[in-house]
């Protein structure tokens, strides 16, 4: 601790330290202070503006991705509900005779396609 105090005292007695000090005269320092403040604001303001634009773009991309995800979920739910409804209708209306007719029709359709390669 004593070394720090001695160092501060030595710096305070140097010729450079005697010239350095606060100038409290508002008329002399106001332009310098304004220049420093305005320069600092401009310097950091450019980066703040760029960050703001980048964050806005990122927000818009995130919103679009969430919209697409929501639309995809709705499509999946609609498809699932339509399939469930179709299966429920088939279970109530599909008799063994109708099922046999459908299977025969599909077999004949594929055999016809298999025998006649020109249709491919």
LOTIMI-768792 format. One record per residue: residue number from 1; residue in three letters; x, y, z of N, C-alpha, C in turn. Coordinates in steps of 0.2 Angstrom, whole numbers, plus 5000, padded with zeros to 4 digits. Atoms other than C-alpha are relative to their C-alpha. Last residue first. Layout:
residues N
num = NUM residuo = ALA neast = X nnorth = Y nup = Z caeast = X canorth = Y caup = Z ceast = X cnorth = Y cup = Z
...
END
This chain:
residues 120
num = 120 residuo = UNK neast = 4995 nnorth = 4997 nup = 4995 caeast = 4767 canorth = 4764 caup = 4655 ceast = 5003 cnorth = 5006 cup = 4997
num = 119 residuo = UNK neast = 5003 nnorth = 4995 nup = 4996 caeast = 4751 canorth = 4761 caup = 4644 ceast = 5005 cnorth = 5003 cup = 5005
num = 118 residuo = UNK neast = 5000 nnorth = 4993 nup = 5003 caeast = 4761 canorth = 4753 caup = 4631 ceast = 4997 cnorth = 5005 cup = 5004
num = 117 residuo = UNK neast = 4994 nnorth = 4995 nup = 4998 caeast = 4766 canorth = 4739 caup = 4643 ceast = 4999 cnorth = 5007 cup = 4996
num = 116 residuo = UNK neast = 5000 nnorth = 4995 nup = 5006 caeast = 4748 canorth = 4731 caup = 4641 ceast = 5006 cnorth = 5005 cup = 5002
num = 115 residuo = UNK neast = 5000 nnorth = 5003 nup = 5006 caeast = 4749 canorth = 4715 caup = 4652 ceast = 5001 cnorth = 5005 cup = 4994
num = 114 residuo = UNK neast = 4994 nnorth = 5004 nup = 5000 caeast = 4755 canorth = 4724 caup = 4668 ceast = 5000 cnorth = 4996 cup = 4993
num = 113 residuo = UNK neast = 4995 nnorth = 4996 nup = 5001 caeast = 4742 canorth = 4738 caup = 4666 ceast = 5007 cnorth = 4996 cup = 4999
num = 112 residuo = UNK neast = 5001 nnorth = 4997 nup = 5007 caeast = 4728 canorth = 4726 caup = 4663 ceast = 5006 cnorth = 5004 cup = 4999
num = 111 residuo = UNK neast = 4999 nnorth = 5005 nup = 5005 caeast = 4734 canorth = 4716 caup = 4678 ceast = 5000 cnorth = 5003 cup = 4993
num = 110 residuo = UNK neast = 4993 nnorth = 5001 nup = 5000 caeast = 4735 canorth = 4732 caup = 4689 ceast = 5002 cnorth = 4994 cup = 4995
num = 109 residuo = UNK neast = 4997 nnorth = 4993 nup = 5002 caeast = 4717 canorth = 4737 caup = 4685 ceast = 5008 cnorth = 4999 cup = 4999
num = 108 residuo = UNK neast = 5001 nnorth = 4999 nup = 5007 caeast = 4711 canorth = 4719 caup = 4687 ceast = 5003 cnorth = 5006 cup = 4997
num = 107 residuo = UNK neast = 4995 nnorth = 5005 nup = 5003 caeast = 4719 canorth = 4718 caup = 4704 ceast = 4999 cnorth = 5000 cup = 4992
num = 106 residuo = UNK neast = 4993 nnorth = 4998 nup = 5000 caeast = 4711 canorth = 4735 caup = 4708 ceast = 5005 cnorth = 4995 cup = 4998
num = 105 residuo = UNK neast = 4999 nnorth = 4994 nup = 5004 caeast = 4694 canorth = 4730 caup = 4703 ceast = 5007 cnorth = 5002 cup = 4999
num = 104 residuo = UNK neast = 5000 nnorth = 5003 nup = 5006 caeast = 4695 canorth = 4713 caup = 4712 ceast = 5001 cnorth = 5006 cup = 4995
num = 103 residuo = UNK neast = 4994 nnorth = 5003 nup = 5001 caeast = 4700 canorth = 4722 caup = 4728 ceast = 5000 cnorth = 4997 cup = 4993
num = 102 residuo = UNK neast = 4994 nnorth = 4996 nup = 5000 caeast = 4686 canorth = 4734 caup = 4727 ceast = 5007 cnorth = 4997 cup = 4998
num = 101 residuo = UNK neast = 5001 nnorth = 4997 nup = 5007 caeast = 4673 canorth = 4721 caup = 4723 ceast = 5006 cnorth = 5005 cup = 4999
num = 100 residuo = UNK neast = 4998 nnorth = 5005 nup = 5005 caeast = 4679 canorth = 4711 caup = 4738 ceast = 5000 cnorth = 5003 cup = 4993
num = 99 residuo = UNK neast = 4993 nnorth = 5001 nup = 4999 caeast = 4678 canorth = 4726 caup = 4750 ceast = 5003 cnorth = 4995 cup = 4994
num = 98 residuo = UNK neast = 4998 nnorth = 4994 nup = 5003 caeast = 4660 canorth = 4730 caup = 4744 ceast = 5008 cnorth = 4999 cup = 5000
num = 97 residuo = UNK neast = 5002 nnorth = 5000 nup = 5007 caeast = 4655 canorth = 4712 caup = 4748 ceast = 5003 cnorth = 5006 cup = 4996
num = 96 residuo = UNK neast = 4995 nnorth = 5005 nup = 5003 caeast = 4664 canorth = 4712 caup = 4765 ceast = 4999 cnorth = 5000 cup = 4992
num = 95 residuo = UNK neast = 5002 nnorth = 5007 nup = 4999 caeast = 4655 canorth = 4728 caup = 4769 ceast = 5005 cnorth = 4996 cup = 4997
num = 94 residuo = UNK neast = 4997 nnorth = 5006 nup = 5003 caeast = 4663 canorth = 4745 caup = 4770 ceast = 4998 cnorth = 4993 cup = 5002
num = 93 residuo = UNK neast = 5003 nnorth = 5001 nup = 5007 caeast = 4651 canorth = 4759 caup = 4775 ceast = 5003 cnorth = 4994 cup = 4996
num = 92 residuo = UNK neast = 5008 nnorth = 5000 nup = 4999 caeast = 4654 canorth = 4761 caup = 4794 ceast = 4997 cnorth = 4997 cup = 4993
num = 91 residuo = UNK neast = 5002 nnorth = 5005 nup = 4996 caeast = 4673 canorth = 4757 caup = 4793 ceast = 4992 cnorth = 4999 cup = 5001
num = 90 residuo = UNK neast = 4999 nnorth = 5006 nup = 5003 caeast = 4675 canorth = 4767 caup = 4778 ceast = 4998 cnorth = 4994 cup = 5004
num = 89 residuo = UNK neast = 5006 nnorth = 5001 nup = 5005 caeast = 4667 canorth = 4782 caup = 4786 ceast = 5001 cnorth = 4993 cup = 4996
num = 88 residuo = UNK neast = 5007 nnorth = 5001 nup = 4996 caeast = 4678 canorth = 4781 caup = 4801 ceast = 4995 cnorth = 4998 cup = 4995
num = 87 residuo = UNK neast = 5000 nnorth = 5007 nup = 4997 caeast = 4694 canorth = 4778 caup = 4790 ceast = 4993 cnorth = 4999 cup = 5004
num = 86 residuo = UNK neast = 5001 nnorth = 5005 nup = 5006 caeast = 4689 canorth = 4794 caup = 4780 ceast = 5000 cnorth = 4993 cup = 5003
num = 85 residuo = UNK neast = 5007 nnorth = 5000 nup = 5002 caeast = 4687 canorth = 4804 caup = 4796 ceast = 4998 cnorth = 4995 cup = 4994
num = 84 residuo = UNK neast = 5004 nnorth = 5003 nup = 4995 caeast = 4703 canorth = 4798 caup = 4803 ceast = 4993 cnorth = 5000 cup = 4998
num = 83 residuo = UNK neast = 4999 nnorth = 5007 nup = 5001 caeast = 4712 canorth = 4803 caup = 4786 ceast = 4996 cnorth = 4996 cup = 5006
num = 82 residuo = UNK neast = 5003 nnorth = 5002 nup = 5006 caeast = 4704 canorth = 4820 caup = 4786 ceast = 5001 cnorth = 4992 cup = 4999
num = 81 residuo = UNK neast = 5007 nnorth = 5000 nup = 4999 caeast = 4709 canorth = 4823 caup = 4804 ceast = 4996 cnorth = 4997 cup = 4994
num = 80 residuo = UNK neast = 5001 nnorth = 5005 nup = 4995 caeast = 4727 canorth = 4818 caup = 4801 ceast = 4992 cnorth = 4999 cup = 5001
num = 79 residuo = UNK neast = 4999 nnorth = 5007 nup = 5004 caeast = 4728 canorth = 4828 caup = 4785 ceast = 4998 cnorth = 4995 cup = 5005
num = 78 residuo = UNK neast = 5005 nnorth = 5001 nup = 5005 caeast = 4721 canorth = 4843 caup = 4794 ceast = 5000 cnorth = 4994 cup = 4997
num = 77 residuo = UNK neast = 5006 nnorth = 5001 nup = 4996 caeast = 4733 canorth = 4841 caup = 4809 ceast = 4994 cnorth = 4999 cup = 4995
num = 76 residuo = UNK neast = 4999 nnorth = 5006 nup = 4997 caeast = 4748 canorth = 4840 caup = 4797 ceast = 4993 cnorth = 4998 cup = 5004
num = 75 residuo = UNK neast = 5000 nnorth = 5005 nup = 5005 caeast = 4743 canorth = 4855 caup = 4788 ceast = 5000 cnorth = 4993 cup = 5002
num = 74 residuo = UNK neast = 5007 nnorth = 5000 nup = 5002 caeast = 4740 canorth = 4865 caup = 4804 ceast = 4999 cnorth = 4995 cup = 4994
num = 73 residuo = UNK neast = 5003 nnorth = 5004 nup = 4994 caeast = 4758 canorth = 4859 caup = 4810 ceast = 4992 cnorth = 5000 cup = 4998
num = 72 residuo = UNK neast = 4999 nnorth = 5007 nup = 5001 caeast = 4765 canorth = 4865 caup = 4793 ceast = 4996 cnorth = 4996 cup = 5005
num = 71 residuo = UNK neast = 5004 nnorth = 5002 nup = 5006 caeast = 4756 canorth = 4882 caup = 4794 ceast = 5001 cnorth = 4992 cup = 4999
num = 70 residuo = UNK neast = 5007 nnorth = 5000 nup = 4998 caeast = 4763 canorth = 4884 caup = 4812 ceast = 4996 cnorth = 4998 cup = 4994
num = 69 residuo = UNK neast = 5001 nnorth = 5006 nup = 4995 caeast = 4781 canorth = 4880 caup = 4807 ceast = 4993 cnorth = 4999 cup = 5002
num = 68 residuo = UNK neast = 4999 nnorth = 5006 nup = 5004 caeast = 4780 canorth = 4892 caup = 4792 ceast = 4999 cnorth = 4994 cup = 5004
num = 67 residuo = UNK neast = 5007 nnorth = 5000 nup = 5004 caeast = 4773 canorth = 4906 caup = 4803 ceast = 5000 cnorth = 4993 cup = 4996
num = 66 residuo = UNK neast = 5005 nnorth = 5002 nup = 4995 caeast = 4788 canorth = 4902 caup = 4816 ceast = 4993 cnorth = 4999 cup = 4996
num = 65 residuo = UNK neast = 4999 nnorth = 5007 nup = 4998 caeast = 4800 canorth = 4903 caup = 4802 ceast = 4995 cnorth = 4997 cup = 5004
num = 64 residuo = UNK neast = 5002 nnorth = 5004 nup = 5006 caeast = 4793 canorth = 4919 caup = 4796 ceast = 5001 cnorth = 4993 cup = 5001
num = 63 residuo = UNK neast = 5008 nnorth = 5000 nup = 5001 caeast = 4793 canorth = 4927 caup = 4813 ceast = 4998 cnorth = 4996 cup = 4994
num = 62 residuo = UNK neast = 5002 nnorth = 5005 nup = 4995 caeast = 4812 canorth = 4921 caup = 4816 ceast = 4992 cnorth = 5000 cup = 4999
num = 61 residuo = UNK neast = 4998 nnorth = 5007 nup = 5002 caeast = 4817 canorth = 4929 caup = 4799 ceast = 4997 cnorth = 4995 cup = 5005
num = 60 residuo = UNK neast = 5004 nnorth = 5002 nup = 5006 caeast = 4808 canorth = 4945 caup = 4804 ceast = 5001 cnorth = 4993 cup = 4998
num = 59 residuo = UNK neast = 5006 nnorth = 5000 nup = 4997 caeast = 4817 canorth = 4946 caup = 4821 ceast = 4995 cnorth = 4998 cup = 4994
num = 58 residuo = UNK neast = 5000 nnorth = 5006 nup = 4997 caeast = 4834 canorth = 4943 caup = 4813 ceast = 4993 cnorth = 4998 cup = 5003
num = 57 residuo = UNK neast = 5000 nnorth = 5005 nup = 5005 caeast = 4831 canorth = 4957 caup = 4801 ceast = 4999 cnorth = 4993 cup = 5003
num = 56 residuo = UNK neast = 5006 nnorth = 5000 nup = 5004 caeast = 4826 canorth = 4968 caup = 4815 ceast = 4999 cnorth = 4995 cup = 4995
num = 55 residuo = UNK neast = 5005 nnorth = 5003 nup = 4996 caeast = 4841 canorth = 4963 caup = 4825 ceast = 4993 cnorth = 5000 cup = 4997
num = 54 residuo = UNK neast = 4999 nnorth = 5007 nup = 4999 caeast = 4852 canorth = 4967 caup = 4811 ceast = 4995 cnorth = 4996 cup = 5004
num = 53 residuo = UNK neast = 5003 nnorth = 5003 nup = 5006 caeast = 4844 canorth = 4984 caup = 4808 ceast = 5001 cnorth = 4992 cup = 5000
num = 52 residuo = UNK neast = 5008 nnorth = 5000 nup = 5000 caeast = 4846 canorth = 4988 caup = 4827 ceast = 4998 cnorth = 4997 cup = 4993
num = 51 residuo = UNK neast = 5003 nnorth = 5005 nup = 4995 caeast = 4864 canorth = 4982 caup = 4827 ceast = 4993 cnorth = 5000 cup = 5000
num = 50 residuo = UNK neast = 4999 nnorth = 5006 nup = 5003 caeast = 4868 canorth = 4993 caup = 4812 ceast = 4998 cnorth = 4994 cup = 5004
num = 49 residuo = UNK neast = 5005 nnorth = 5000 nup = 5006 caeast = 4860 canorth = 5008 caup = 4820 ceast = 5001 cnorth = 4993 cup = 4996
num = 48 residuo = UNK neast = 5007 nnorth = 5002 nup = 4997 caeast = 4869 canorth = 5004 caup = 4836 ceast = 4995 cnorth = 5000 cup = 4995
num = 47 residuo = UNK neast = 5000 nnorth = 5007 nup = 4998 caeast = 4886 canorth = 5003 caup = 4827 ceast = 4993 cnorth = 4998 cup = 5003
num = 46 residuo = UNK neast = 4999 nnorth = 5004 nup = 5006 caeast = 4883 canorth = 5020 caup = 4818 ceast = 4999 cnorth = 4992 cup = 5002
num = 45 residuo = UNK neast = 5007 nnorth = 4999 nup = 5003 caeast = 4877 canorth = 5028 caup = 4835 ceast = 5000 cnorth = 4996 cup = 4993
num = 44 residuo = UNK neast = 5004 nnorth = 5006 nup = 4998 caeast = 4893 canorth = 5022 caup = 4843 ceast = 4993 cnorth = 5000 cup = 4997
num = 43 residuo = UNK neast = 4996 nnorth = 5006 nup = 5001 caeast = 4904 canorth = 5033 caup = 4832 ceast = 4996 cnorth = 4994 cup = 5003
num = 42 residuo = UNK neast = 5000 nnorth = 5002 nup = 5007 caeast = 4891 canorth = 5047 caup = 4831 ceast = 5004 cnorth = 4993 cup = 4999
num = 41 residuo = UNK neast = 5007 nnorth = 5002 nup = 5002 caeast = 4888 canorth = 5048 caup = 4849 ceast = 5000 cnorth = 4997 cup = 4993
num = 40 residuo = UNK neast = 5001 nnorth = 5006 nup = 4997 caeast = 4907 canorth = 5048 caup = 4853 ceast = 4993 cnorth = 4997 cup = 4998
num = 39 residuo = UNK neast = 4996 nnorth = 5005 nup = 5004 caeast = 4910 canorth = 5062 caup = 4840 ceast = 4999 cnorth = 4993 cup = 5003
num = 38 residuo = UNK neast = 5004 nnorth = 5001 nup = 5007 caeast = 4895 canorth = 5072 caup = 4847 ceast = 5004 cnorth = 4994 cup = 4997
num = 37 residuo = UNK neast = 5007 nnorth = 5003 nup = 4999 caeast = 4902 canorth = 5070 caup = 4865 ceast = 4997 cnorth = 4998 cup = 4994
num = 36 residuo = UNK neast = 4999 nnorth = 5007 nup = 4998 caeast = 4920 canorth = 5074 caup = 4860 ceast = 4994 cnorth = 4996 cup = 5001
num = 35 residuo = UNK neast = 4997 nnorth = 5004 nup = 5005 caeast = 4915 canorth = 5089 caup = 4850 ceast = 5001 cnorth = 4993 cup = 5002
num = 34 residuo = UNK neast = 5006 nnorth = 5002 nup = 5005 caeast = 4903 canorth = 5095 caup = 4863 ceast = 5003 cnorth = 4996 cup = 4995
num = 33 residuo = UNK neast = 5005 nnorth = 5005 nup = 4998 caeast = 4917 canorth = 5094 caup = 4876 ceast = 4995 cnorth = 4998 cup = 4996
num = 32 residuo = UNK neast = 4997 nnorth = 5006 nup = 5000 caeast = 4929 canorth = 5103 caup = 4865 ceast = 4996 cnorth = 4994 cup = 5003
num = 31 residuo = UNK neast = 4999 nnorth = 5003 nup = 5007 caeast = 4917 canorth = 5116 caup = 4861 ceast = 5003 cnorth = 4994 cup = 5000
num = 30 residuo = UNK neast = 5007 nnorth = 5003 nup = 5002 caeast = 4912 canorth = 5118 caup = 4880 ceast = 5001 cnorth = 4998 cup = 4993
num = 29 residuo = UNK neast = 5001 nnorth = 5007 nup = 5001 caeast = 4930 canorth = 5119 caup = 4886 ceast = 4994 cnorth = 4998 cup = 4997
num = 28 residuo = UNK neast = 4994 nnorth = 5003 nup = 5004 caeast = 4935 canorth = 5137 caup = 4884 ceast = 4999 cnorth = 4993 cup = 4999
num = 27 residuo = UNK neast = 4999 nnorth = 4997 nup = 5006 caeast = 4918 canorth = 5145 caup = 4889 ceast = 5006 cnorth = 4997 cup = 4995
num = 26 residuo = UNK neast = 5005 nnorth = 5003 nup = 5004 caeast = 4915 canorth = 5133 caup = 4903 ceast = 5000 cnorth = 5003 cup = 4993
num = 25 residuo = UNK neast = 5002 nnorth = 4994 nup = 5004 caeast = 4931 canorth = 5137 caup = 4912 ceast = 4995 cnorth = 4998 cup = 4995
num = 24 residuo = UNK neast = 5007 nnorth = 4999 nup = 4998 caeast = 4933 canorth = 5122 caup = 4923 ceast = 4997 cnorth = 5006 cup = 4997
num = 23 residuo = UNK neast = 5002 nnorth = 4993 nup = 5002 caeast = 4949 canorth = 5117 caup = 4915 ceast = 4993 cnorth = 5000 cup = 5001
num = 22 residuo = UNK neast = 5007 nnorth = 4998 nup = 5003 caeast = 4954 canorth = 5101 caup = 4924 ceast = 4999 cnorth = 5007 cup = 4999
num = 21 residuo = UNK neast = 5005 nnorth = 4998 nup = 4995 caeast = 4972 canorth = 5097 caup = 4926 ceast = 4993 cnorth = 5001 cup = 4997
num = 20 residuo = UNK neast = 5006 nnorth = 5003 nup = 5001 caeast = 4988 canorth = 5092 caup = 4918 ceast = 4995 cnorth = 5002 cup = 5005
num = 19 residuo = UNK neast = 5004 nnorth = 4997 nup = 5006 caeast = 5002 canorth = 5104 caup = 4917 ceast = 4993 cnorth = 4997 cup = 4999
num = 18 residuo = UNK neast = 5001 nnorth = 4993 nup = 4999 caeast = 5009 canorth = 5100 caup = 4934 ceast = 4996 cnorth = 5003 cup = 4995
num = 17 residuo = UNK neast = 5006 nnorth = 5000 nup = 4996 caeast = 5007 canorth = 5081 caup = 4930 ceast = 4998 cnorth = 5007 cup = 5002
num = 16 residuo = UNK neast = 5006 nnorth = 5001 nup = 5004 caeast = 5019 canorth = 5083 caup = 4916 ceast = 4994 cnorth = 5001 cup = 5004
num = 15 residuo = UNK neast = 5002 nnorth = 4995 nup = 5004 caeast = 5032 canorth = 5091 caup = 4926 ceast = 4994 cnorth = 4999 cup = 4996
num = 14 residuo = UNK neast = 4997 nnorth = 5000 nup = 5006 caeast = 5032 canorth = 5077 caup = 4939 ceast = 4998 cnorth = 5006 cup = 4996
num = 13 residuo = UNK neast = 4995 nnorth = 4995 nup = 5000 caeast = 5027 canorth = 5080 caup = 4957 ceast = 5004 cnorth = 5001 cup = 4993
num = 12 residuo = UNK neast = 5003 nnorth = 4994 nup = 4998 caeast = 5010 canorth = 5071 caup = 4956 ceast = 5005 cnorth = 5006 cup = 4999
num = 11 residuo = UNK neast = 5004 nnorth = 4998 nup = 5006 caeast = 5018 canorth = 5056 caup = 4948 ceast = 4998 cnorth = 5007 cup = 5001
num = 10 residuo = UNK neast = 4995 nnorth = 4999 nup = 5005 caeast = 5030 canorth = 5054 caup = 4963 ceast = 4997 cnorth = 5003 cup = 4993
num = 9 residuo = UNK neast = 4996 nnorth = 4994 nup = 4998 caeast = 5016 canorth = 5056 caup = 4975 ceast = 5005 cnorth = 5002 cup = 4995
num = 8 residuo = UNK neast = 5004 nnorth = 4995 nup = 5002 caeast = 5006 canorth = 5043 caup = 4966 ceast = 5003 cnorth = 5007 cup = 5002
num = 7 residuo = UNK neast = 5001 nnorth = 4999 nup = 5007 caeast = 5020 canorth = 5031 caup = 4966 ceast = 4996 cnorth = 5006 cup = 4998
num = 6 residuo = UNK neast = 4993 nnorth = 4997 nup = 5002 caeast = 5024 canorth = 5034 caup = 4985 ceast = 5000 cnorth = 5001 cup = 4992
num = 5 residuo = UNK neast = 5001 nnorth = 4992 nup = 4998 caeast = 5005 canorth = 5031 caup = 4989 ceast = 5007 cnorth = 5003 cup = 4997
num = 4 residuo = UNK neast = 5005 nnorth = 4997 nup = 5004 caeast = 5006 canorth = 5014 caup = 4979 ceast = 5000 cnorth = 5008 cup = 5001
num = 3 residuo = UNK neast = 4997 nnorth = 4999 nup = 5007 caeast = 5022 canorth = 5009 caup = 4987 ceast = 4995 cnorth = 5004 cup = 4995
num = 2 residuo = UNK neast = 4996 nnorth = 4994 nup = 5000 caeast = 5014 canorth = 5012 caup = 5004 ceast = 5004 cnorth = 5001 cup = 4994
num = 1 residuo = UNK neast = 5004 nnorth = 4994 nup = 5000 caeast = 5000 canorth = 5000 caup = 5000 ceast = 5004 cnorth = 5006 cup = 5000
END
